Amino acid sequence: MTRSKWKTNLIKTSLRNKIKNKSIKIWKKNESISKFLIGKTVFIYNGKMFKKFNITRNKVGYKFGEFVTTRQFNKKQKKSSKKK
């Protein structure tokens, strides 16, 4: 279910205060990317570590979680049988 249109985008107000710092760390991935973050670098928490993310004009309006994956795909490796 999506957020209602009459509500504005979810943007944390304390995020504006953090812009003064060089590195902005974000834990909540459901927040929207706004215009005042264009050209900034943020670190988004994916549940294990922070991933570096550069914000461009094309990414405004999307959510932070759309660009950071939380799951890793591990291929099953075949066991090699050694011949004697």
DSSP file (Angstrom, degrees, kcal/mol; ACC not computed):
  #  RESIDUE AA STRUCTURE BP1 BP2  ACC     N-H-->O    O-->H-N    N-H-->O    O-->H-N    TCO  KAPPA ALPHA  PHI   PSI    X-CA   Y-CA   Z-CA
    1    1 A M              0   0    0      0, 0.0     2,-0.1     0, 0.0     0, 0.0   0.000 360.0 360.0 360.0 133.8    0.0    0.0    0.0
    2    2 A T        -     0   0    0      1,-0.1     2,-0.2     0, 0.0     3,-0.1  -0.403 360.0 -88.3 -92.7 168.7    1.4    3.4   -1.0
    3    3 A R        -     0   0    0     -2,-0.1    -1,-0.1     1,-0.1     6,-0.0  -0.519  53.1 -97.5 -75.1 142.3    1.4    6.7    0.9
    4    4 A S    >   -     0   0    0     -2,-0.2     3,-0.7     1,-0.1    -1,-0.1  -0.250  23.7-130.3 -61.8 146.1   -1.6    8.9    0.3
    5    5 A K  T 3  S+     0   0    0      1,-0.2    -1,-0.1    -3,-0.1    -2,-0.1   0.802 104.6  61.8 -70.0 -28.9   -1.2   11.6   -2.3
    6    6 A W  T 3  S+     0   0    0      2,-0.1     2,-0.3     0, 0.0    -1,-0.2   0.709  93.7  77.6 -72.8 -17.1   -2.6   14.3    0.0
    7    7 A K  S <  S-     0   0    0     -3,-0.7     3,-0.1     1,-0.1     2,-0.0  -0.654  87.2-121.5 -85.8 148.9    0.3   13.7    2.4
    8    8 A T        -     0   0    0     -2,-0.3    -1,-0.1     1,-0.2    -2,-0.1  -0.282  43.6 -71.4 -80.1 173.9    3.6   15.1    1.4
    9    9 A N        -     0   0    0      1,-0.1     2,-0.9    -4,-0.1    -1,-0.2  -0.342  54.3-104.4 -64.2 147.3    6.7   13.0    0.9
   10   10 A L        +     0   0    0     20,-0.2    22,-2.9    -3,-0.1     2,-0.4  -0.658  54.5 160.1 -79.3 108.2    8.2   11.5    4.1
   11   11 A I        -     0   0    0     -2,-0.9     2,-0.3    20,-0.2    22,-0.1  -0.996  39.5-126.2-131.9 125.8   11.3   13.6    4.9
   12   12 A K    >   -     0   0    0     -2,-0.4     3,-1.2    20,-0.2     4,-0.5  -0.547  12.6-145.9 -72.5 129.6   12.9   13.8    8.3
   13   13 A T  T >> S+     0   0    0     -2,-0.3     3,-0.9     1,-0.3     4,-0.5   0.815  97.7  59.8 -69.0 -29.4   13.2   17.4    9.5
   14   14 A S  H 3> S+     0   0    0      1,-0.2     4,-1.0     2,-0.2    -1,-0.3   0.642  88.7  75.5 -73.3 -11.1   16.4   16.7   11.4
   15   15 A L  H <4 S+     0   0    0     -3,-1.2     4,-0.5     1,-0.2    -1,-0.2   0.841  88.9  57.9 -66.7 -32.4   18.0   15.6    8.0
   16   16 A R  H X4 S+     0   0    0     -3,-0.9     3,-0.7    -4,-0.5     4,-0.3   0.844 103.9  51.9 -65.2 -33.2   18.2   19.3    7.0
   17   17 A N  H >< S+     0   0    0     -4,-0.5     3,-0.7     1,-0.2    -1,-0.2   0.781 103.3  58.4 -73.6 -26.4   20.3   20.0   10.1
   18   18 A K  G >< S+     0   0    0     -4,-1.0     3,-1.3     1,-0.2    -1,-0.2   0.583  81.6  85.9 -79.7  -9.8   22.7   17.2    9.2
   19   19 A I  G <  S+     0   0    0     -3,-0.7    -1,-0.2    -4,-0.5    -2,-0.1   0.794  77.9  66.9 -62.8 -27.5   23.6   18.7    5.8
   20   20 A K  G <  S+     0   0    0     -3,-0.7    -1,-0.3    -4,-0.3    -2,-0.1   0.816  88.5  80.8 -64.6 -29.5   26.2   20.8    7.4
   21   21 A N  S <  S-     0   0    0     -3,-1.3     3,-0.1    -4,-0.2    -3,-0.0  -0.405  85.6-127.4 -74.2 155.1   28.3   17.7    8.2
   22   22 A K  S    S+     0   0    0      1,-0.2     2,-0.5    -2,-0.1    19,-0.4   0.901  95.7  41.2 -70.2 -41.3   30.4   16.1    5.5
   23   23 A S  S    S-     0   0    0     17,-0.1     2,-0.5    19,-0.0    -1,-0.2  -0.936  70.1-161.5-115.0 128.1   28.9   12.7    5.9
   24   24 A I  E     -a   42   0A   0     17,-0.9    19,-3.3    -2,-0.5     2,-0.5  -0.925   7.5-157.0-107.4 124.0   25.2   12.1    6.4
   25   25 A K  E     -a   43   0A   0     -2,-0.5     2,-0.4    17,-0.2    19,-0.2  -0.885   8.1-168.8-104.8 131.0   24.2    8.7    7.8
   26   26 A I  E     +a   44   0A   0     17,-3.1    19,-2.6    -2,-0.5     3,-0.0  -0.973  17.1 174.3-123.1 128.1   20.7    7.5    7.2
   27   27 A W        +     0   0    0     -2,-0.4     2,-0.6    17,-0.2    -1,-0.1   0.748  65.3  73.0 -99.9 -30.7   19.1    4.5    8.9
   28   28 A K    >   -     0   0    0      1,-0.1     3,-0.6     2,-0.0    36,-0.2  -0.769  55.8-171.7 -93.4 121.5   15.6    4.7    7.6
   29   29 A K  T 3  S+     0   0    0     -2,-0.6    36,-2.4     1,-0.2    37,-0.2   0.487  74.5  75.1 -90.4  -3.1   15.2    3.7    4.0
   30   30 A N  T 3  S+     0   0    0     34,-0.2   -20,-0.2    33,-0.1    -1,-0.2   0.424  71.5 106.3 -90.1   3.2   11.6    4.7    3.6
   31   31 A E  S <  S-     0   0    0     -3,-0.6    33,-1.8     1,-0.1    34,-0.2  -0.543  71.7-119.0 -80.2 147.5   12.4    8.5    3.5
   32   32 A S  B     -C   63   0B   0    -22,-2.9     2,-0.5    31,-0.2    31,-0.2  -0.538  20.8-116.1 -85.1 151.8   12.2   10.3    0.2
   33   33 A I        -     0   0    0     29,-2.7    28,-2.4    26,-0.3     2,-0.2  -0.774  38.4-162.8 -86.5 126.7   15.1   12.0   -1.5
   34   34 A S    >   -     0   0    0     -2,-0.5     3,-1.4    26,-0.2     4,-0.1  -0.565  31.0-101.3-110.8 174.0   14.5   15.7   -1.7
   35   35 A K  G >  S+     0   0    0      1,-0.3     3,-1.6    -2,-0.2    -1,-0.0   0.787 111.9  66.3 -66.1 -30.6   16.0   18.6   -3.7
   36   36 A F  G 3  S+     0   0    0      1,-0.3    -1,-0.3     3,-0.0    -3,-0.0   0.558  95.4  59.9 -73.4  -4.0   18.3   19.9   -0.9
   37   37 A L  G X  S+     0   0    0     -3,-1.4     3,-2.1    19,-0.1    18,-0.3   0.404  72.1 128.4 -99.5   0.9   20.4   16.8   -1.0
   38   38 A I  T <  S+     0   0    0     -3,-1.6    18,-0.2     1,-0.3     3,-0.1  -0.372  78.7  14.3 -62.0 129.9   21.4   17.1   -4.7
   39   39 A G  T 3  S+     0   0    0     16,-2.3    -1,-0.3     1,-0.3     2,-0.2   0.412 102.7 118.4  86.7  -0.8   25.2   16.8   -5.0
   40   40 A K    <   -     0   0    0     -3,-2.1    15,-2.2    15,-0.1     2,-0.5  -0.556  59.6-132.2 -95.3 161.3   25.6   15.4   -1.5
   41   41 A T  E     - B   0  54A   0    -19,-0.4   -17,-0.9    13,-0.2     2,-0.3  -0.964  27.1-177.8-112.9 127.3   27.0   12.0   -0.5
   42   42 A V  E     -aB  24  53A   0     11,-2.8    11,-2.2    -2,-0.5     2,-0.5  -0.871  23.1-135.0-122.7 157.6   25.1   10.0    2.1
   43   43 A F  E     -aB  25  52A   0    -19,-3.3   -17,-3.1    -2,-0.3     2,-0.5  -0.967  21.0-160.2-113.2 121.1   25.7    6.7    3.8
   44   44 A I  E     -aB  26  51A   0      7,-2.4     7,-2.6    -2,-0.5     2,-0.5  -0.874  14.7-131.1-107.7 131.2   22.6    4.4    3.9
   45   45 A Y  E     - B   0  50A   0    -19,-2.6     5,-0.2    -2,-0.5    23,-0.1  -0.672  19.2-175.0 -83.5 125.7   22.4    1.5    6.4
   46   46 A N        -     0   0    0      3,-2.1    -1,-0.1    -2,-0.5     4,-0.1   0.240  61.6 -85.9-104.5  13.1   21.4   -1.8    4.8
   47   47 A G  S    S+     0   0    0      2,-0.2     3,-0.1   -20,-0.0    -2,-0.1   0.162 123.2  39.2 105.5 -17.3   21.2   -3.8    8.1
   48   48 A K  S    S-     0   0    0      1,-0.5     2,-0.3     0, 0.0    -3,-0.1   0.618 121.9  -7.9-128.7 -42.6   24.9   -4.7    8.2
   49   49 A M  S    S-     0   0    0     -5,-0.1    -3,-2.1     2,-0.0    -1,-0.5  -0.940  73.0 -90.0-152.4 170.6   27.0   -1.8    7.1
   50   50 A F  E     -B   45   0A   0     -2,-0.3     2,-0.4    -5,-0.2    -5,-0.2  -0.744  34.9-154.3 -90.3 134.3   26.7    1.7    5.6
   51   51 A K  E     -B   44   0A   0     -7,-2.6    -7,-2.4    -2,-0.4     2,-0.2  -0.913  19.3-118.8-110.5 136.9   26.8    2.0    1.8
   52   52 A K  E     -B   43   0A   0     -2,-0.4     2,-0.4    -9,-0.2    -9,-0.2  -0.498  34.1-177.9 -74.5 138.6   28.0    5.1    0.1
   53   53 A F  E     -B   42   0A   0    -11,-2.2   -11,-2.8    -2,-0.2     2,-0.4  -0.962  16.5-153.6-146.1 120.0   25.4    6.8   -2.2
   54   54 A N  E     -B   41   0A   0     -2,-0.4     2,-0.5   -13,-0.2   -13,-0.2  -0.801  18.6-139.4 -94.6 134.3   25.8    9.9   -4.3
   55   55 A I        +     0   0    0    -15,-2.2   -16,-2.3    -2,-0.4     2,-0.2  -0.823  23.4 178.2-101.0 128.1   22.6   11.8   -5.0
   56   56 A T    >   -     0   0    0     -2,-0.5     3,-1.0   -18,-0.2     4,-0.3  -0.666  45.4 -97.8-117.1 174.8   21.9   13.3   -8.4
   57   57 A R  G >  S+     0   0    0      1,-0.2     3,-1.1    -2,-0.2   -19,-0.1   0.812 119.0  61.0 -64.6 -31.4   18.9   15.2   -9.9
   58   58 A N  G 3  S+     0   0    0      1,-0.2    -1,-0.2     3,-0.0    -3,-0.0   0.717  99.3  56.9 -69.9 -20.0   17.5   12.0  -11.4
   59   59 A K  G X  S+     0   0    0     -3,-1.0     3,-1.4     2,-0.1   -26,-0.3   0.451  75.6 118.3 -93.4  -1.2   17.1   10.4   -8.0
   60   60 A V  T <  S+     0   0    0     -3,-1.1   -26,-0.2    -4,-0.3     3,-0.1  -0.479  75.9  26.2 -69.2 132.9   14.9   13.1   -6.4
   61   61 A G  T 3  S+     0   0    0    -28,-2.4    -1,-0.2     1,-0.4   -27,-0.1   0.113  98.9 105.0 101.5 -20.2   11.5   11.7   -5.4
   62   62 A Y  S <  S-     0   0    0     -3,-1.4   -29,-2.7   -30,-0.1    -1,-0.4  -0.341  74.3-106.2 -83.5 172.1   12.6    8.1   -5.0
   63   63 A K  B >   -C   32   0B   0    -31,-0.2     3,-1.0    -3,-0.1     4,-0.3  -0.670  19.8-122.7 -96.7 155.7   13.2    6.4   -1.6
   64   64 A F  G >> S+     0   0    0    -33,-1.8     3,-1.3    -2,-0.3     4,-0.5   0.842 108.6  62.8 -65.0 -33.3   16.6    5.7   -0.2
   65   65 A G  G 34 S+     0   0    0    -36,-2.4     3,-0.3     1,-0.3    -1,-0.2   0.661  88.3  69.9 -69.0 -16.7   15.7    2.0    0.1
   66   66 A E  G <4 S+     0   0    0     -3,-1.0    -1,-0.3   -37,-0.2    -2,-0.2   0.713 103.8  41.8 -73.5 -19.2   15.3    1.6   -3.7
   67   67 A F  T <4 S+     0   0    0     -3,-1.3     2,-0.5    -4,-0.3    -1,-0.2   0.525 106.7  64.8-106.0  -8.2   19.0    2.0   -4.3
   68   68 A V  S  < S-     0   0    0     -4,-0.5     2,-0.3    -3,-0.3    -1,-0.1  -0.968  70.5-149.1-121.6 121.6   20.5   -0.1   -1.5
   69   69 A T        -     0   0    0     -2,-0.5    -3,-0.1     1,-0.1    -2,-0.0  -0.626   7.9-164.7 -88.7 147.6   19.9   -3.8   -1.4
   70   70 A T        +     0   0    0     -2,-0.3     2,-0.4    -5,-0.1    -1,-0.1   0.638  69.1  64.6-103.4 -18.7   19.7   -5.6    1.9
   71   71 A R        -     0   0    0      2,-0.0     2,-0.4     0, 0.0    -2,-0.0  -0.818  67.5-146.7-110.3 147.4   20.1   -9.2    0.7
   72   72 A Q        -     0   0    0     -2,-0.4     2,-0.6    -3,-0.0    -2,-0.0  -0.909  12.1-136.4-111.7 138.8   23.1  -10.8   -0.9
   73   73 A F        -     0   0    0     -2,-0.4     2,-0.6     2,-0.0    -2,-0.0  -0.841  20.2-169.4 -95.4 119.9   22.9  -13.4   -3.6
   74   74 A N        -     0   0    0     -2,-0.6     2,-0.2     3,-0.0    -2,-0.0  -0.942  15.3-137.8-111.6 121.3   25.4  -16.2   -3.1
   75   75 A K        -     0   0    0     -2,-0.6     2,-0.5     1,-0.1    -2,-0.0  -0.501  22.3-116.0 -74.3 143.3   25.8  -18.7   -5.8
   76   76 A K        -     0   0    0     -2,-0.2     2,-0.4     1,-0.0    -1,-0.1  -0.689  32.2-139.7 -78.4 127.1   26.1  -22.3   -4.8
   77   77 A Q        -     0   0    0     -2,-0.5     2,-0.3     1,-0.0    -1,-0.0  -0.698  11.6-121.9 -91.9 138.3   29.5  -23.5   -5.8
   78   78 A K        -     0   0    0     -2,-0.4     2,-0.5     1,-0.1    -1,-0.0  -0.553  25.2-121.8 -75.4 139.4   30.0  -26.9   -7.3
   79   79 A K        -     0   0    0     -2,-0.3     2,-0.5     1,-0.0    -1,-0.1  -0.707  24.8-135.9 -82.2 126.8   32.3  -29.2   -5.4
   80   80 A S        -     0   0    0     -2,-0.5     2,-0.5     1,-0.0    -1,-0.0  -0.691  11.7-142.3 -86.0 130.6   35.1  -30.3   -7.6
   81   81 A S        -     0   0    0     -2,-0.5     2,-0.5     1,-0.0    -1,-0.0  -0.794  13.7-136.4 -93.4 130.5   36.0  -33.9   -7.3
   82   82 A K        -     0   0    0     -2,-0.5     2,-0.4     2,-0.0    -1,-0.0  -0.715  12.6-144.9 -89.0 131.1   39.6  -34.6   -7.6
   83   83 A K              0   0    0     -2,-0.5    -1,-0.0     1,-0.1     0, 0.0  -0.782 360.0 360.0 -95.0 137.2   40.6  -37.5   -9.7
   84   84 A K              0   0    0     -2,-0.4    -1,-0.1     0, 0.0    -2,-0.0   0.423 360.0 360.0-100.1 360.0   43.6  -39.7   -8.6
